[in-house]
Amino acid sequence: MTTANLYIDDLIPAKNGEWRVIKSMFKDRKDSETTVDIAQEKNEVSFLYNDKKKLITNTSIDLIKDYLSAKIYSIIIPRKWKDEDISSPTIKCKEISSKLVIRLFDNYEIIPDRSSATIEGGIFLLYIDFTSGNRLSIEVYNDLDIAAIITNNKKIIKAFDIDDETIEKVICTFQER
């Protein structure tokens, strides 16, 4: 296993137990893209972040989940929205969003490229498939409804109300090439 200094935005999960490094910081590598094979150690490799989100390898996969969950729970609305009496995401909304992000990571090895509060009162999650160009936008509302829309090149492919029965169909549509 190669040890490297990386940041969360530098890694995306790839197929066959590999992680694709977008901005390599390997001291002995000059290329801008590298693939790190962690197939044999997948359950033992994770991320441990300090306040600068610096990667420390050889920890447990649960730390990735902890990081993703902490990222969701740390979402707040801008001060401007507070002044306009726009609701912050509720704890229950954050809980549902966190569980959804973890489920998508566990089952489909995808992580959100963006997460933020929404002006409608909820949490927005954006997943991007860089191979197909598909974008999956998910919104978890404070009333706990979950909606998703899949777009490609600003064209709507499909919209969904998400529940336990539709999540697989959503991801299959998102990952279509």
C-alpha positions as CSV (number, residue, x, y, z in Angstrom):
1,M,0.0,0.0,0.0
2,T,1.3,3.4,-0.9
3,T,1.0,6.1,1.7
4,A,0.2,9.6,0.5
5,N,-1.1,12.9,1.7
6,L,-4.5,13.4,0.1
7,Y,-7.7,15.4,0.7
8,I,-11.3,14.2,0.5
9,D,-11.8,16.0,-2.8
10,D,-8.9,14.1,-4.3
11,L,-10.5,10.6,-4.1
12,I,-13.5,9.1,-5.8
13,P,-14.4,5.4,-5.5
14,A,-13.9,3.4,-8.6
15,K,-14.8,-0.1,-9.5
16,N,-12.9,-3.3,-8.5
17,G,-12.0,-1.9,-5.0
18,E,-9.8,0.9,-6.3
19,W,-9.9,4.6,-5.4
20,R,-9.2,7.1,-8.1
21,V,-6.9,9.9,-7.1
22,I,-7.7,13.1,-8.9
23,K,-5.0,15.4,-7.6
24,S,-2.1,13.2,-6.6
25,M,0.3,14.5,-3.9
26,F,2.6,11.6,-4.1
27,K,6.2,12.8,-3.7
28,D,7.5,10.4,-6.3
29,R,4.7,11.0,-8.9
30,K,4.3,13.9,-11.2
31,D,1.1,12.8,-13.0
32,S,-2.2,14.5,-12.2
33,E,-4.2,11.2,-12.0
34,T,-3.2,8.0,-10.2
35,T,-5.2,5.0,-9.2
36,V,-4.5,3.5,-5.8
37,D,-5.4,-0.2,-5.5
38,I,-6.7,-1.0,-2.1
39,A,-8.8,-4.0,-3.1
40,Q,-7.1,-6.4,-0.6
41,E,-7.2,-3.9,2.2
42,K,-10.6,-2.3,1.4
43,N,-12.1,-2.9,4.9
44,E,-8.9,-1.6,6.6
45,V,-8.4,1.6,4.6
46,S,-10.1,4.8,5.4
47,F,-9.7,8.5,6.1
48,L,-8.8,10.3,9.3
49,Y,-9.0,14.0,9.0
50,N,-7.5,16.7,11.2
51,D,-8.8,20.2,11.0
52,K,-7.2,20.5,7.5
53,K,-8.9,17.3,6.3
54,K,-5.5,15.6,5.7
55,L,-5.6,11.9,5.0
56,I,-4.0,9.3,7.3
57,T,-4.2,5.8,5.8
58,N,-4.5,2.4,7.4
59,T,-7.5,3.1,9.6
60,S,-11.0,1.6,9.4
61,I,-13.7,2.1,6.8
62,D,-16.0,3.3,9.5
63,L,-14.1,6.6,9.6
64,I,-15.3,7.4,6.1
65,K,-18.8,7.0,7.3
66,D,-18.1,9.1,10.4
67,Y,-16.7,11.8,8.2
68,L,-19.7,11.7,5.8
69,S,-22.1,11.8,8.7
70,A,-20.3,14.6,10.4
71,K,-20.3,16.6,7.2
72,I,-24.1,16.3,7.0
73,Y,-24.7,17.1,10.7
74,S,-22.5,20.2,10.4
75,I,-24.6,21.8,7.7
76,I,-26.0,25.2,8.7
77,I,-27.9,27.9,6.8
78,P,-26.3,31.2,5.9
79,R,-26.9,34.1,8.3
80,K,-28.8,35.9,5.6
81,W,-31.3,33.1,5.5
82,K,-31.7,33.3,9.3
83,D,-32.5,37.0,8.9
84,E,-35.2,36.0,6.4
85,D,-36.7,33.5,8.8
86,I,-35.8,30.5,6.6
87,S,-35.8,27.2,8.5
88,S,-32.5,25.4,9.2
89,P,-32.4,21.6,8.5
90,T,-33.9,19.8,11.5
91,I,-32.0,17.2,13.4
92,K,-34.4,14.5,12.0
93,C,-33.7,15.8,8.5
94,K,-30.0,15.6,9.1
95,E,-30.4,12.1,10.5
96,I,-32.3,10.9,7.4
97,S,-29.8,12.6,5.1
98,S,-26.9,11.0,7.0
99,K,-28.4,7.6,6.8
100,L,-29.1,8.1,3.0
101,V,-25.5,9.2,2.4
102,I,-24.1,6.2,4.3
103,R,-26.5,3.8,2.5
104,L,-25.4,5.1,-0.9
105,F,-21.8,4.8,0.1
106,D,-22.2,1.3,1.5
107,N,-24.3,-0.1,-1.4
108,Y,-23.1,1.8,-4.4
109,E,-19.7,3.2,-3.3
110,I,-20.6,6.8,-4.2
111,I,-20.1,9.9,-2.1
112,P,-21.7,13.3,-2.6
113,D,-19.7,15.9,-4.4
114,R,-21.7,18.6,-2.6
115,S,-23.9,18.9,0.4
116,S,-25.6,22.0,1.7
117,A,-28.7,23.5,3.3
118,T,-31.6,24.5,1.0
119,I,-33.7,27.6,1.0
120,E,-36.8,25.4,1.2
121,G,-35.6,24.0,4.6
122,G,-33.8,20.8,4.1
123,I,-30.5,19.3,2.8
124,F,-29.3,19.1,-0.8
125,L,-26.9,16.4,-1.9
126,L,-25.3,16.3,-5.3
127,Y,-23.7,13.2,-6.9
128,I,-21.8,13.5,-10.2
129,D,-21.0,10.6,-12.5
130,F,-18.0,12.0,-14.4
131,T,-18.1,9.1,-16.9
132,S,-21.6,9.6,-18.1
133,G,-22.0,13.3,-17.1
134,N,-25.2,12.4,-15.1
135,R,-25.9,14.5,-12.1
136,L,-28.1,13.2,-9.2
137,S,-29.6,15.9,-7.1
138,I,-31.3,14.8,-3.9
139,E,-33.2,17.0,-1.5
140,V,-34.3,15.8,1.9
141,Y,-36.9,18.2,3.2
142,N,-37.6,19.0,6.9
143,D,-41.0,17.2,6.5
144,L,-38.8,14.2,5.7
145,D,-40.0,13.8,2.1
146,I,-37.1,13.0,-0.2
147,A,-37.0,14.0,-3.9
148,A,-34.4,13.3,-6.6
149,I,-33.8,14.5,-10.1
150,I,-31.2,13.1,-12.6
151,T,-29.9,15.5,-15.2
152,N,-27.4,15.4,-18.0
153,N,-26.1,18.5,-19.7
154,K,-29.0,20.5,-18.0
155,K,-31.5,18.1,-19.5
156,I,-33.9,16.3,-17.1
157,I,-33.6,12.6,-17.4
158,K,-35.9,11.5,-14.6
159,A,-37.4,12.8,-11.4
160,F,-38.2,10.6,-8.4
161,D,-39.8,10.6,-4.9
162,I,-37.3,8.5,-3.0
163,D,-38.3,5.7,-0.6
164,D,-36.9,2.3,0.2
165,E,-38.5,0.8,-2.9
166,T,-37.3,3.4,-5.4
167,I,-33.7,4.0,-4.3
168,E,-32.2,1.2,-6.4
169,K,-34.0,2.4,-9.5
170,V,-32.8,5.9,-8.9
171,I,-29.2,4.8,-8.6
172,C,-29.5,2.5,-11.7
173,T,-30.9,5.4,-13.7
174,F,-28.1,7.7,-12.4
175,Q,-25.4,5.2,-13.3
176,E,-26.7,4.4,-16.8
177,R,-24.0,5.2,-19.4
